[in-house]
Amino acid sequence: QVQLVESGGGLVQAGGSLRLSCAASGRPFSSYAMGWFRQAPGKERESVGAITWGNGRTQYADSVKGRFTITRDVAKNTMYLEMNDLRLEDTAVYYCARGRLYGLQVEYEDWGQGTQVTVSS
């Protein structure tokens, strides 16, 4: 199994920035990807974006495109989410996940416990 630990959440004013980290440990996959998800109260979990571990290709949800950036540090086995120009609707618990990469598709198998991001006006 893989253990994932998110950190970096907190309270930030609208228009501000925040950087989340997700540290991974455990059994490695030969081909895998990591992604960020978020869930606001009363809403279903939604994908924020993802990054393939092998070549670092990224994909983002339309709602965050141009504002959020996903990066990785292979040596540290850590994924980051840099969030800029934060809005009230970005308030949610943010989760990182990891799974096997099948072509363009990811089957997520491991999840972190989440970190709270709260955007205030």
Sequence and secondary structure as in RCSB ss.txt:
>XXXX:A:sequence
QVQLVESGGGLVQAGGSLRLSCAASGRPFSSYAMGWFRQAPGKERESVGAITWGNGRTQYADSVKGRFTITRDVA
KNTMYLEMNDLRLEDTAVYYCARGRLYGLQVEYEDWGQGTQVTVSS
>XXXX:A:secstr
 EEEEEE  EEEETT  EEEEEEEEES  SSEEEEEEEE TTS  EEEEEEETTT  EEE TTTTTTEEEEEETT
TTEEEEEE S  GGG EEEEEEEEEEETTEEEEEEE   EEEEEE 
